[in-house]
Amino acid sequence: MYSEQLLEHFQNPRNAGVLPDPALTVNVENPACGDRLRLSARVEDGVVTAAMFQVRGCTASIACGSALTVWLTGRRVDEVSRCKGSEIAAAVEGLVGGLANESKHAALLMADGVAGLIRAARAS
C-alpha cells in the first residue's frame, strides 16, 4: 500500500519539530480529513536555511511533512514562490515514492503549508 520511501519518511521523519523564533511558522488544516500541519522555516538572505514540521494526521501526511522539509531546505524563496501548488505536491509525492489516490490529500496539505509560508515571508 505504501512505498518504501514513504515508510522510511514515516518511520524516520526528517526535521520533525518547530523552529524557534524568528522562524516563520504557519498552521494549515485539511477540513475534509482533519489532518493538520505546522510548518516552520528560517529564511536568511532569501534562502530557506532550515525547515521543520509537525503533523497531526495519517501516515502519508507525516511522511509528506518530512519530505517537504527536505525539498524546501536550501531553496530560494523567490524560486519556491513561483511554484504552483500542484508542482509542490508533485515534488513531495515524488520524494515519498508516490501516493495512492486516497492519500494525495497529504501532498496537497504540504503545498498549502508552503503557500502559507510564502505569504508570511512576504508580510515580514
TAJO-V379945 format. One record per pair of residues at least 24 apart in sequence whose C-alpha atoms are under 10 Angstrom apart, sorted by the first residue. I is the first residue (numbers start at 1). J is the second residue. D is the distance in Angstrom with one decimal. If there is no record, write none. Layout:
i,j,d
I,J,D
I,J,D
This chain:
i,j,d
1,99,8.8
1,100,7.6
2,59,9.1
2,60,8.3
2,96,8.9
2,97,8.4
2,98,8.3
2,99,7.4
2,100,7.9
2,103,9.7
3,96,7.0
3,97,5.7
3,98,7.0
3,99,8.0
3,100,9.6
4,96,7.9
4,97,7.3
4,98,9.9
5,63,8.7
5,67,9.5
5,94,9.3
5,95,7.2
5,96,4.9
5,97,5.5
5,98,8.7
6,59,8.4
6,60,7.0
6,61,9.7
6,62,9.1
6,63,5.7
6,64,7.7
6,66,9.5
6,67,8.7
6,93,8.9
6,94,9.7
6,95,7.9
6,96,4.3
6,97,6.3
6,98,7.9
6,99,8.5
7,59,8.2
7,60,8.5
7,62,9.8
7,63,7.1
7,96,8.1
7,97,9.5
8,63,7.8
8,66,9.8
8,96,8.4
9,59,9.4
9,60,9.1
9,62,7.7
9,63,4.7
9,64,7.6
9,65,8.6
9,66,6.0
9,67,6.8
9,95,9.2
9,96,7.2
10,58,9.7
10,59,6.3
10,60,7.5
10,61,8.6
10,62,5.9
10,63,4.4
10,64,8.2
10,65,9.0
10,66,7.6
10,67,9.4
10,96,9.4
11,59,9.2
11,62,9.2
11,63,8.1
12,63,8.7
12,66,8.6
13,53,9.5
13,62,7.6
13,63,6.7
13,64,9.2
13,65,8.1
13,66,5.2
13,67,8.1
13,69,9.8
14,51,9.7
14,52,8.0
14,53,8.7
14,63,8.9
14,65,8.5
14,66,5.0
14,67,7.4
14,68,9.3
14,69,7.4
14,70,7.3
15,50,8.6
15,51,6.8
15,52,4.7
15,53,6.5
15,54,8.9
15,65,8.8
15,66,6.4
15,67,9.2
15,68,9.6
15,69,6.6
15,70,8.0
16,51,8.9
16,52,5.5
16,53,5.1
16,54,5.9
16,55,8.7
16,62,9.3
16,65,8.3
16,66,7.0
16,69,8.8
17,51,9.1
17,52,5.5
17,53,5.3
17,54,5.5
17,55,9.1
18,51,8.2
18,52,5.4
18,53,6.0
18,54,6.9
19,50,8.1
19,51,7.3
19,52,6.3
19,53,8.5
23,50,8.9
23,51,8.8
23,52,9.9
23,121,9.8
24,51,9.3
24,116,9.6
24,117,6.8
24,118,9.4
24,119,10.0
24,120,6.7
24,121,7.1
24,124,8.8
25,51,9.6
25,52,9.3
25,53,9.3
25,113,9.3
25,116,8.6
25,117,7.0
25,120,7.9
25,121,9.7
26,53,9.8
26,112,9.8
26,113,6.8
26,114,8.7
26,115,9.5
26,116,6.1
26,117,6.2
26,118,9.8
26,119,9.5
26,120,7.8
27,53,9.8
27,54,9.4
27,55,9.7
27,112,9.4
27,113,7.0
27,116,7.9
27,117,9.3
28,55,9.8
28,109,7.3
28,110,8.7
28,111,9.9
28,112,6.8
28,113,6.0
28,114,9.6
28,115,9.8
28,116,7.8
29,55,9.7
29,56,9.4
29,57,9.8
29,109,7.1
29,110,9.8
29,112,8.5
29,113,8.8
30,57,9.7
30,105,7.8
30,106,8.7
30,108,8.8
30,109,6.4
30,112,9.1
32,105,9.1
33,57,8.4
33,58,9.2
33,105,8.4
33,106,9.7
34,58,9.5
35,61,7.4
35,62,9.5
35,105,9.1
35,106,8.1
35,109,8.1
36,61,8.6
36,62,9.8
36,106,9.7
36,109,8.0
36,110,9.8
36,113,9.7
37,61,8.4
37,62,8.9
37,65,7.7
37,106,9.7
37,109,7.3
37,110,7.6
37,112,9.2
37,113,7.1
38,65,9.1
38,110,9.7
38,113,7.6
39,65,8.3
39,68,9.4
39,69,8.6
39,110,8.6
39,113,6.4
39,114,7.9
39,116,8.9
39,117,7.7
40,69,9.1
40,113,9.1
40,114,9.5
40,117,7.7
41,69,8.7
41,72,8.7
41,73,8.4
41,114,9.7
41,117,7.7
41,121,9.5
42,73,9.1
42,121,9.7
43,73,9.5
43,74,9.5
43,75,9.7
43,76,8.8
43,77,7.9
43,121,8.2
44,76,9.5
44,77,9.6
45,76,8.7
45,77,9.3
46,74,9.9
46,75,8.6
46,76,5.7
46,77,5.6
46,78,7.3
46,79,9.6
46,121,9.4
47,72,9.4
47,73,8.1
47,74,6.1
47,75,5.7
47,76,4.3
47,77,5.7
47,78,8.5
47,79,9.3
47,80,9.7
48,72,6.8
48,73,5.3
48,74,5.3
48,75,5.6
48,76,6.2
48,77,6.6
48,80,9.5
49,73,5.7
49,74,5.6
49,75,8.0
49,76,9.1
50,74,7.5
50,75,9.8
53,110,9.9
53,113,9.8
57,106,8.8
58,103,8.6
58,106,8.2
59,103,9.0
59,106,9.0
60,93,9.6
60,96,8.6
60,98,10.0
60,99,7.8
60,100,9.4
60,102,9.8
60,103,6.2
60,104,8.3
60,105,8.8
60,106,5.9
60,107,8.2
61,103,8.0
61,104,9.0
61,105,8.0
61,106,4.5
61,107,7.1
61,108,9.4
61,109,7.8
61,110,8.1
62,106,8.2
63,92,9.3
63,93,9.6
63,95,9.4
63,96,7.0
63,106,8.7
63,107,9.4
64,89,9.1
64,91,10.0
64,92,6.2
64,93,7.2
64,94,9.8
64,95,8.1
64,96,6.8
64,99,9.7
64,104,9.9
64,106,6.4
64,107,6.1
64,108,9.5
64,109,8.8
64,110,7.0
65,92,8.5
65,106,8.3
65,107,8.3
65,109,8.9
65,110,6.6
65,113,9.5
66,92,9.2
66,95,9.6
66,96,9.2
66,110,9.9
67,91,8.9
67,92,5.9
67,93,8.4
67,94,9.1
67,95,6.1
67,96,6.7
67,107,9.6
67,110,9.4
68,92,5.8
68,93,9.2
68,95,8.3
68,96,9.6
68,107,8.6
68,110,6.8
68,111,8.7
68,113,9.5
68,114,8.9
69,110,9.5
70,95,8.9
71,95,8.2
72,114,8.7
77,117,9.4
77,118,7.4
77,121,8.2
77,122,9.6
78,118,8.9
80,114,8.2
80,115,9.1
80,117,10.0
80,118,8.0
81,114,8.5
81,115,7.7
81,117,9.3
81,118,6.2
81,119,9.1
81,121,9.9
81,122,9.9
82,118,9.9
83,111,9.5
83,114,9.7
83,115,9.4
84,111,8.3
84,115,9.0
85,109,9.5
85,110,8.7
85,111,5.1
85,112,7.1
85,113,9.7
85,114,8.2
85,115,7.5
86,111,7.4
86,112,10.0
87,111,8.4
88,112,9.2
88,114,8.2
88,115,9.7
89,114,9.9
